[in-house]
């Protein structure tokens, strides 16, 4: 129930399973499972559809960019692979 120190922010180059690059910015803290805000995802121009088994994030062209699978306990989990950093990015 407490707060964690914010250790800054980092933009990562991730592959959300589609083989394409996704530029995602995370706040850095000592966590093992970072959370993503559905509201912030939508504020950045994406749409989310959710059902009992999955949540799918689509871009403005209705292309699927990220898929979350619902696990026991109700959490929607996305697996992404870290790729080489973008040149000139922090």
Beta strands, then each sheet from edge to edge (+ up, - down):
strand 1: 9-15
strand 2: 22-27
strand 3: 47-50
strand 4: 54-58
strand 5: 64-70
strand 6: 76-77
strand 7: 81-82
sheet 1: 2+ 1- 7+
sheet 2: 3+ 4- 5+ 6-
end
